[in-house]
Amino acid sequence: MDSASNIRDLIVIGGGINGTGITLDAAGRGLSVLLCEQGDLASATSSNSSKLIHGGLRYLEHYDFRLVRESLAEREVLLRKAPHIISPMRFRIPHRPHLRPAWMIRVGLFLYDNLSKRVTLKSSKGIKFGVDSPLLPHMKHGFEYSDGWVDDARLVVLNAVGAKQKGADIRTQTRCVQIKRVNRLWQVTLENVNTGDLEQVYARALVNAAGPWVSSLYADAMQALAPKQVRLIKGSHIVVPRIHAEEEAYLLQNEDGRVVFVIPFEGKFSLIGTTDIEYQGNPSDVVISRSEIDYLLGISNEHFKNQLTTEDVYWSYSGVRPLLDDESDSAQAVTRDYTFEVEAPADMAPLLSVFGGKLTTYRKLSELAVDALVEYFEHAGPAWTIHATLPGGDFSNQASFQAQLSSNYPWLPTELCARYVRSYGTLTYELLKDAKVLANLGQHFGAGLYALEIDYMVSQEWACNVDDILWRRSKLGLSLSVMQKADVAAYVQTLRAIKGA
């Protein structure tokens, strides 16, 4: 066996929201943790969501009251933890009487307002749509309620940053190829996906947070049967030019009983999604279908004066949600709840596997997962994340912090300053360092992306390629030309070559 320095308390497999959340929680309790991720952080499910921190209004129809209550409570926690990347958002529901009667929606919104203590967000109310409404003229009445918006990929990245600050070892581009118990420890063989180099590491406990691969990891790396299975549910979104000028998002009811969100996105765009389709293939290969595009466009066109065609689809993305298989008849009815499976034979190293879950409840899930493991570690500290901010989130509100940042860097363009606040919060000071003038930010690639920011993403946020930078660490891929994207790719390649990565 390798030296004791190669033995961790915990190895976490999977760099999505649950894996990074568990890593942060455990590292903050004094455990030595290594996280391995075969691709980029948030490169699968966690960056392909509807970008919402929400209680799940539609879950009430499936009687998931416990999940809704927990989600609503966590919504308040996360709004405090990450004011840079999570913001309140109002949602409007056009009333369509033949789909859901008004009394049913009122009851649902009453429960939504009161199932958990609401501190930050405004309560729901009935509304009327006037002649200036972006909706089609026959839609006269509706409802309005509150939830939250989140930059999902940055939520994952900042959990990893926080974990690193507390001593965790974060390994991206690192695949777990073999797992076995050896002398009361887990022996895990890791492969660098770029070089093919193998390394054996050891841990006193193991967490399987592989998301869509949580069940297949058993067969692929452990030659064992998974104790539970997940249903892979494909969700796709499209991005179109901004449908309306209002700051509110819309929740649209559809004839098939589903709902679709239309959300203001990155200033100039609207995000429309999501679909719910059973998926059987490799989670890495998931892409939107033409029928999904038509479905989302059709629902939008049934509601808005601004009619869309396929030519309006500027960008799309798809993800696979690994939901606990509860034998529901339809994809939309599958629970969004989560469960753990802890395997701890006598005198053997424990294994905890995470099945299911959603963005909004990741912190609570992580806390409970580590709670289930700390009995094996006498030196572990107590739960701590409920009152702690994520890196960069130690400020009260975006407006006041942006004013402070502008005062300290008066040469910083207003739009760029606002984006830094929404992306990095107080970490912006680490990003800008001693910059005195705009020229200190280095080469400008377009849309406010400068070399200094790319350097920061590569050195501090594990970015390895152009997609990591333009579609996960930011959404600047929406604003750059093909040539500008190629320039970014070339710069990243040169930067990594210099650093020997």
C-alpha positions as CSV (number, residue, x, y, z in Angstrom):
1,M,0.0,0.0,0.0
2,D,1.1,3.6,-0.7
3,S,2.2,5.8,2.2
4,A,-0.2,7.2,4.8
5,S,-0.2,10.5,2.9
6,N,-2.1,8.8,0.2
7,I,-5.0,7.9,2.5
8,R,-7.9,10.3,2.7
9,D,-10.8,10.2,5.1
10,L,-13.2,10.5,2.1
11,I,-13.1,10.1,-1.6
12,V,-16.1,11.6,-3.5
13,I,-16.8,10.4,-7.0
14,G,-18.7,13.0,-9.1
15,G,-18.2,16.7,-9.6
16,G,-21.8,17.8,-9.9
17,I,-23.8,19.7,-7.3
18,N,-24.2,16.8,-4.9
19,G,-20.5,15.8,-5.1
20,T,-19.1,19.3,-4.6
21,G,-21.7,20.0,-1.9
22,I,-20.7,16.9,0.1
23,T,-17.0,17.6,-0.4
24,L,-17.4,21.2,0.9
25,D,-19.5,20.0,3.9
26,A,-17.0,17.2,4.8
27,A,-13.9,19.4,4.4
28,G,-15.5,22.0,6.6
29,R,-15.9,19.4,9.3
30,G,-12.2,18.6,9.3
31,L,-12.2,15.5,7.0
32,S,-9.5,15.1,4.4
33,V,-11.4,14.8,1.1
34,L,-10.5,14.0,-2.5
35,L,-13.1,14.6,-5.2
36,C,-12.7,13.1,-8.7
37,E,-14.7,14.1,-11.8
38,Q,-14.2,12.5,-15.2
39,G,-15.0,15.7,-17.1
40,D,-15.5,19.3,-16.0
41,L,-17.3,20.4,-12.9
42,A,-21.0,20.6,-13.6
43,S,-20.4,19.2,-17.1
44,A,-23.5,17.0,-17.0
45,T,-26.8,17.4,-15.2
46,S,-25.8,20.3,-12.9
47,S,-25.2,22.8,-15.7
48,N,-28.3,21.8,-17.8
49,S,-31.1,22.7,-15.5
50,S,-33.8,25.4,-15.7
51,K,-31.6,27.6,-13.5
52,L,-34.1,27.7,-10.7
53,I,-33.9,27.6,-6.9
54,H,-37.5,26.7,-6.2
55,G,-39.9,24.8,-4.0
56,G,-41.4,23.0,-6.9
57,L,-44.9,24.3,-7.2
58,R,-46.0,21.5,-9.5
59,Y,-44.7,18.9,-7.1
60,L,-47.8,19.7,-4.9
61,E,-50.0,18.0,-7.5
62,H,-48.0,14.8,-6.8
63,Y,-48.4,15.3,-3.0
64,D,-44.7,15.7,-2.5
65,F,-45.3,17.9,0.5
66,R,-42.1,17.0,2.4
67,L,-40.0,17.7,-0.6
68,V,-41.7,21.1,-1.3
69,R,-41.4,22.1,2.4
70,E,-37.7,21.2,2.5
71,S,-37.1,23.0,-0.9
72,L,-38.9,26.1,0.3
73,A,-36.8,26.2,3.4
74,E,-33.6,25.7,1.5
75,R,-34.6,28.4,-1.0
76,E,-34.3,30.9,1.8
77,V,-31.0,29.4,3.0
78,L,-29.5,29.6,-0.5
79,L,-30.6,33.2,-1.2
80,R,-28.6,34.1,1.9
81,K,-25.6,31.9,1.1
82,A,-25.0,33.1,-2.5
83,P,-26.5,36.6,-3.2
84,H,-24.1,36.9,-6.2
85,I,-25.3,33.9,-8.2
86,I,-28.9,33.5,-6.7
87,S,-31.5,36.2,-7.1
88,P,-35.3,36.4,-6.3
89,M,-37.5,36.2,-9.4
90,R,-41.3,36.7,-9.8
91,F,-43.2,34.2,-11.9
92,R,-46.5,34.8,-13.7
93,I,-49.1,32.0,-14.4
94,P,-51.6,32.8,-17.2
95,H,-54.9,31.2,-16.1
96,R,-56.3,28.6,-18.5
97,P,-59.5,27.4,-16.8
98,H,-59.9,24.2,-18.8
99,L,-56.5,23.0,-17.6
100,R,-56.6,23.9,-13.9
101,P,-59.5,25.7,-12.1
102,A,-58.6,29.0,-10.4
103,W,-59.4,27.6,-6.9
104,M,-56.9,24.8,-7.4
105,I,-54.1,27.3,-8.3
106,R,-55.1,29.5,-5.3
107,V,-54.9,26.6,-2.9
108,G,-51.5,25.5,-4.4
109,L,-50.1,29.0,-4.1
110,F,-51.4,29.3,-0.5
111,L,-49.6,26.1,0.4
112,Y,-46.5,27.3,-1.5
113,D,-46.5,30.6,0.5
114,N,-47.0,28.9,3.9
115,L,-45.5,25.4,3.9
116,S,-42.2,27.0,5.1
117,K,-41.3,30.3,6.7
118,R,-40.9,32.9,4.0
119,V,-38.5,35.8,4.8
120,T,-37.0,37.1,1.6
121,L,-39.6,36.7,-1.0
122,K,-43.0,38.3,-1.6
123,S,-46.2,36.3,-1.4
124,S,-48.4,35.2,-4.3
125,K,-51.3,37.2,-5.7
126,G,-53.9,37.3,-8.5
127,I,-53.2,39.6,-11.4
128,K,-54.9,41.0,-14.5
129,F,-53.2,41.2,-17.9
130,G,-53.8,44.5,-19.8
131,V,-53.4,45.6,-23.4
132,D,-49.7,46.0,-22.9
133,S,-49.3,42.4,-21.8
134,P,-46.9,40.2,-23.9
135,L,-49.6,37.5,-23.8
136,L,-52.2,36.8,-26.4
137,P,-55.3,39.0,-26.0
138,H,-57.6,36.2,-24.7
139,M,-55.5,35.7,-21.6
140,K,-56.9,38.2,-19.2
141,H,-56.2,36.8,-15.7
142,G,-53.4,35.0,-13.9
143,F,-51.4,34.6,-10.8
144,E,-48.0,35.7,-9.6
145,Y,-45.6,34.1,-7.1
146,S,-41.9,34.2,-6.1
147,D,-39.0,31.8,-6.5
148,G,-35.3,32.1,-7.2
149,W,-32.9,32.1,-10.2
150,V,-29.4,30.6,-10.0
151,D,-26.4,30.3,-12.2
152,D,-26.3,26.5,-11.8
153,A,-22.8,25.8,-13.1
154,R,-21.3,28.5,-11.0
155,L,-23.1,27.1,-7.9
156,V,-21.1,23.9,-8.5
157,V,-17.8,25.7,-9.1
158,L,-18.1,27.8,-6.0
159,N,-18.8,24.8,-3.8
160,A,-15.6,23.3,-5.2
161,V,-13.7,26.6,-4.6
162,G,-15.0,26.6,-1.0
163,A,-14.0,22.9,-0.5
164,K,-10.5,23.7,-1.9
165,Q,-10.2,26.6,0.6
166,K,-10.9,24.1,3.4
167,G,-8.2,21.7,2.2
168,A,-10.0,19.4,-0.3
169,D,-8.2,18.0,-3.3
170,I,-10.3,18.6,-6.4
171,R,-9.4,16.5,-9.4
172,T,-11.2,17.2,-12.7
173,Q,-10.5,15.3,-15.9
174,T,-10.0,12.3,-13.6
175,R,-12.0,9.1,-14.1
176,C,-12.5,6.4,-11.4
177,V,-11.8,3.1,-13.2
178,Q,-11.6,0.6,-10.3
179,I,-12.9,0.5,-6.7
180,K,-12.3,-2.3,-4.2
181,R,-12.0,-2.8,-0.4
182,V,-8.5,-3.5,0.8
183,N,-7.5,-3.8,4.5
184,R,-10.5,-1.9,5.8
185,L,-9.9,0.9,3.3
186,W,-11.2,1.7,-0.2
187,Q,-8.6,1.4,-2.9
188,V,-9.6,3.6,-5.8
189,T,-7.8,3.6,-9.1
190,L,-7.9,7.0,-10.9
191,E,-7.1,7.7,-14.5
192,N,-6.1,11.0,-15.9
193,V,-8.3,11.2,-19.0
194,N,-5.8,13.4,-20.9
195,T,-2.6,11.4,-20.3
196,G,-3.9,8.0,-19.4
197,D,-1.8,7.9,-16.2
198,L,-3.1,5.7,-13.4
199,E,-2.9,6.4,-9.7
200,Q,-4.1,4.4,-6.7
201,V,-5.5,6.4,-3.7
202,Y,-7.1,5.1,-0.5
203,A,-9.9,6.3,1.7
204,R,-11.6,5.4,4.9
205,A,-15.0,6.1,3.3
206,L,-16.4,6.5,-0.2
207,V,-19.2,8.6,-1.7
208,N,-20.8,7.7,-5.0
209,A,-22.3,11.0,-6.2
210,A,-21.9,10.2,-9.9
211,G,-25.3,11.5,-10.9
212,P,-26.5,9.7,-14.1
213,W,-23.7,7.2,-13.6
214,V,-24.5,6.4,-9.9
215,S,-25.9,3.0,-10.7
216,S,-23.6,2.1,-13.6
217,L,-20.5,2.9,-11.5
218,Y,-21.2,-0.3,-9.5
219,A,-20.9,-2.4,-12.6
220,D,-18.2,-0.5,-14.3
221,A,-15.8,0.1,-11.4
222,M,-16.8,-2.4,-8.7
223,Q,-18.2,-5.4,-10.6
224,A,-21.3,-5.3,-8.4
225,L,-25.0,-4.7,-8.6
226,A,-26.3,-1.3,-7.6
227,P,-28.7,-1.4,-4.6
228,K,-31.0,1.0,-6.3
229,Q,-31.6,2.2,-9.9
230,V,-32.3,5.7,-11.3
231,R,-34.5,6.6,-14.1
232,L,-32.8,8.9,-16.6
233,I,-35.2,11.7,-17.6
234,K,-34.1,14.0,-20.4
235,G,-34.8,17.6,-20.0
236,S,-34.1,20.1,-22.9
237,H,-34.2,23.9,-23.1
238,I,-34.0,26.4,-25.9
239,V,-32.7,30.0,-25.9
240,V,-34.4,32.5,-28.1
241,P,-34.2,36.3,-28.5
242,R,-36.0,38.0,-25.6
243,I,-39.7,37.4,-25.9
244,H,-40.8,40.3,-23.8
245,A,-39.3,43.2,-21.9
246,E,-40.8,42.4,-18.5
247,E,-38.5,41.3,-15.7
248,E,-40.9,38.5,-14.6
249,A,-40.6,34.9,-15.8
250,Y,-43.7,32.9,-16.9
251,L,-44.9,29.5,-15.9
252,L,-47.0,28.2,-18.8
253,Q,-49.6,25.4,-18.4
254,N,-49.8,22.9,-21.3
255,E,-52.5,20.6,-22.6
256,D,-50.6,17.5,-21.6
257,G,-50.6,18.6,-17.9
258,R,-47.0,19.7,-17.9
259,V,-45.7,23.2,-17.2
260,V,-42.9,25.1,-19.1
261,F,-40.9,28.0,-17.9
262,V,-40.1,31.1,-19.9
263,I,-37.3,32.9,-18.1
264,P,-35.4,36.2,-18.9
265,F,-31.9,35.0,-19.6
266,E,-28.6,36.8,-20.0
267,G,-30.2,40.1,-20.8
268,K,-31.0,39.7,-24.4
269,F,-32.6,36.2,-24.4
270,S,-35.4,34.1,-23.0
271,L,-34.9,30.6,-21.8
272,I,-37.7,28.1,-22.5
273,G,-37.9,24.7,-20.9
274,T,-38.0,22.0,-19.9
275,T,-39.2,18.7,-21.5
276,D,-39.5,15.4,-19.6
277,I,-38.6,12.3,-21.7
278,E,-37.4,8.9,-20.7
279,Y,-33.8,8.4,-21.8
280,Q,-32.0,5.1,-22.3
281,G,-28.6,6.1,-23.9
282,N,-25.3,7.3,-22.6
283,P,-25.8,10.5,-20.5
284,S,-22.8,12.0,-22.2
285,D,-24.5,11.8,-25.6
286,V,-27.8,13.5,-24.8
287,V,-29.0,16.2,-27.3
288,I,-32.3,18.0,-28.0
289,S,-34.5,16.5,-30.6
290,R,-36.5,18.4,-33.3
291,S,-39.8,17.2,-31.6
292,E,-38.6,18.8,-28.3
293,I,-37.9,22.1,-30.1
294,D,-41.3,22.0,-31.7
295,Y,-42.9,21.2,-28.4
296,L,-41.3,24.2,-26.6
297,L,-41.9,26.6,-29.4
298,G,-45.5,25.5,-29.6
299,I,-46.2,26.1,-26.0
300,S,-44.6,29.5,-26.2
301,N,-46.6,30.4,-29.3
302,E,-49.9,29.4,-27.6
303,H,-49.3,32.1,-25.0
304,F,-47.2,35.0,-26.4
305,K,-47.9,37.6,-29.1
306,N,-44.2,37.2,-30.1
307,Q,-44.5,34.2,-32.3
308,L,-41.4,32.0,-32.7
309,T,-40.0,29.7,-35.4
310,T,-37.1,27.3,-35.4
311,E,-35.0,30.0,-36.9
312,D,-35.3,31.9,-33.6
313,V,-33.6,29.1,-31.6
314,Y,-30.2,30.7,-30.8
315,W,-28.9,27.9,-28.6
316,S,-30.2,24.8,-26.9
317,Y,-29.0,22.3,-24.3
318,S,-30.1,19.0,-22.9
319,G,-29.4,17.2,-19.7
320,V,-30.3,13.9,-18.0
321,R,-31.8,14.0,-14.6
322,P,-31.0,10.9,-12.5
323,L,-34.2,10.5,-10.6
324,L,-34.9,7.8,-8.1
325,D,-36.9,5.0,-9.8
326,D,-40.3,5.0,-7.9
327,E,-42.1,3.2,-10.7
328,S,-44.2,6.2,-11.7
329,D,-46.1,5.8,-14.9
330,S,-44.9,9.0,-16.5
331,A,-41.6,10.9,-16.6
332,Q,-43.1,14.1,-15.1
333,A,-44.5,12.1,-12.2
334,V,-41.1,10.6,-11.1
335,T,-40.2,12.1,-7.7
336,R,-37.5,14.7,-7.5
337,D,-36.7,13.6,-3.9
338,Y,-33.5,11.9,-3.0
339,T,-32.3,9.0,-0.9
340,F,-29.0,7.6,0.4
341,E,-27.8,4.0,0.4
342,V,-25.1,3.3,3.0
343,E,-23.3,0.0,2.8
344,A,-21.1,-0.6,5.8
345,P,-20.4,-4.3,6.5
346,A,-18.7,-5.0,9.9
347,D,-15.1,-3.8,10.1
348,M,-15.3,-2.6,6.4
349,A,-15.0,0.8,4.9
350,P,-18.4,2.5,4.4
351,L,-19.9,3.4,1.0
352,L,-22.6,6.1,0.6
353,S,-24.4,6.4,-2.7
354,V,-26.7,9.3,-3.6
355,F,-29.8,8.6,-5.7
356,G,-31.9,11.4,-7.0
357,G,-32.0,15.0,-5.8
358,K,-32.3,18.5,-7.2
359,L,-30.4,21.7,-7.2
360,T,-32.4,23.4,-4.5
361,T,-31.9,20.7,-1.9
362,Y,-28.3,20.0,-2.6
363,R,-27.0,21.7,0.7
364,K,-29.5,19.7,2.9
365,L,-28.7,16.5,1.0
366,S,-25.0,17.2,1.5
367,E,-25.4,17.8,5.2
368,L,-27.4,14.7,5.7
369,A,-25.0,12.6,3.7
370,V,-22.0,13.7,5.8
371,D,-24.1,13.3,9.0
372,A,-24.5,9.6,7.9
373,L,-20.7,9.3,7.7
374,V,-19.3,11.2,10.6
375,E,-20.0,8.3,13.0
376,Y,-16.9,6.7,11.4
377,F,-14.8,9.7,12.1
378,E,-14.4,10.8,15.8
379,H,-12.5,13.9,14.8
380,A,-15.3,15.2,12.5
381,G,-16.9,18.5,13.5
382,P,-20.6,19.5,13.6
383,A,-22.8,20.5,10.6
384,W,-22.0,24.1,9.6
385,T,-23.2,25.0,6.1
386,I,-26.6,26.4,6.9
387,H,-25.3,29.8,8.0
388,A,-22.1,30.0,5.9
389,T,-21.9,31.9,2.7
390,L,-20.4,30.4,-0.5
391,P,-17.1,32.0,-1.6
392,G,-17.8,35.5,-2.9
393,G,-21.2,35.7,-1.2
394,D,-20.2,37.8,1.8
395,F,-22.2,40.9,1.0
396,S,-25.7,42.0,1.5
397,N,-27.1,42.8,-1.9
398,Q,-25.9,43.2,-5.5
399,A,-26.7,46.8,-5.9
400,S,-24.7,48.0,-2.9
401,F,-21.7,45.7,-3.6
402,Q,-21.7,46.9,-7.3
403,A,-21.5,50.5,-6.0
404,Q,-18.6,49.6,-3.8
405,L,-16.8,47.8,-6.6
406,S,-17.3,50.7,-9.0
407,S,-15.9,53.0,-6.4
408,N,-12.8,50.9,-6.0
409,Y,-12.4,50.4,-9.7
410,P,-13.9,53.5,-11.3
411,W,-12.4,52.6,-14.7
412,L,-14.3,49.3,-14.9
413,P,-17.2,49.5,-17.4
414,T,-20.6,49.4,-15.7
415,E,-21.8,46.3,-17.6
416,L,-18.6,44.4,-16.9
417,C,-18.7,45.4,-13.2
418,A,-22.3,44.1,-13.0
419,R,-21.3,40.7,-14.5
420,Y,-18.4,40.4,-12.1
421,V,-20.8,41.0,-9.2
422,R,-23.2,38.3,-10.5
423,S,-20.4,35.8,-11.2
424,Y,-17.8,36.3,-8.5
425,G,-19.1,38.5,-5.8
426,T,-16.3,39.6,-3.5
427,L,-14.0,37.1,-5.3
428,T,-13.8,39.9,-7.9
429,Y,-11.0,41.4,-5.8
430,E,-9.0,38.2,-6.2
431,L,-9.8,38.3,-9.9
432,L,-8.7,41.9,-10.5
433,K,-5.9,42.0,-8.0
434,D,-3.8,45.1,-8.6
435,A,-5.4,46.1,-11.9
436,K,-5.3,49.9,-12.2
437,V,-6.7,50.5,-15.7
438,L,-8.7,48.5,-18.2
439,A,-5.5,47.6,-20.1
440,N,-4.3,45.6,-17.1
441,L,-7.0,43.0,-17.9
442,G,-5.1,41.9,-21.0
443,Q,-6.3,40.9,-24.4
444,H,-10.0,41.5,-25.0
445,F,-11.8,38.6,-26.7
446,G,-15.1,40.4,-27.0
447,A,-18.3,40.7,-24.9
448,G,-16.2,41.9,-21.9
449,L,-14.1,38.7,-21.7
450,Y,-10.5,39.6,-21.0
451,A,-7.4,37.5,-20.6
452,L,-7.1,38.1,-16.9
453,E,-10.5,36.5,-16.3
454,I,-9.6,33.4,-18.4
455,D,-6.4,33.1,-16.4
456,Y,-8.4,33.2,-13.2
457,M,-10.9,30.5,-14.5
458,V,-8.0,28.2,-15.4
459,S,-5.9,28.7,-12.3
460,Q,-8.7,29.0,-9.7
461,E,-11.7,27.3,-11.2
462,W,-10.4,24.2,-13.0
463,A,-11.4,25.5,-16.5
464,C,-9.6,23.4,-19.1
465,N,-11.1,24.3,-22.5
466,V,-13.3,26.8,-24.3
467,D,-16.6,25.2,-23.4
468,D,-15.6,25.3,-19.7
469,I,-15.1,29.0,-20.0
470,L,-17.9,30.1,-22.4
471,W,-20.7,27.8,-21.4
472,R,-20.2,26.8,-17.7
473,R,-18.0,29.4,-16.0
474,S,-19.9,32.0,-18.0
475,K,-22.5,32.2,-20.7
476,L,-20.4,34.4,-23.0
477,G,-20.7,31.8,-25.7
478,L,-24.0,33.5,-26.5
479,S,-22.3,36.8,-27.3
480,L,-19.1,35.8,-29.1
481,S,-18.6,35.2,-32.8
482,V,-17.1,32.0,-34.2
483,M,-13.8,33.7,-34.7
484,Q,-13.8,35.1,-31.2
485,K,-14.5,31.7,-29.7
486,A,-11.6,30.3,-31.7
487,D,-9.4,33.0,-30.3
488,V,-10.5,32.0,-26.8
489,A,-9.8,28.3,-27.5
490,A,-6.3,29.1,-28.8
491,Y,-5.5,31.3,-25.8
492,V,-6.6,28.6,-23.4
493,Q,-4.6,25.9,-25.2
494,T,-1.5,28.2,-25.1
495,L,-2.0,29.0,-21.4
496,R,-2.3,25.3,-20.4
497,A,0.7,24.4,-22.5
498,I,2.8,27.1,-20.7
499,K,1.6,25.7,-17.3
500,G,2.3,22.1,-18.4
501,A,-1.3,21.1,-17.9
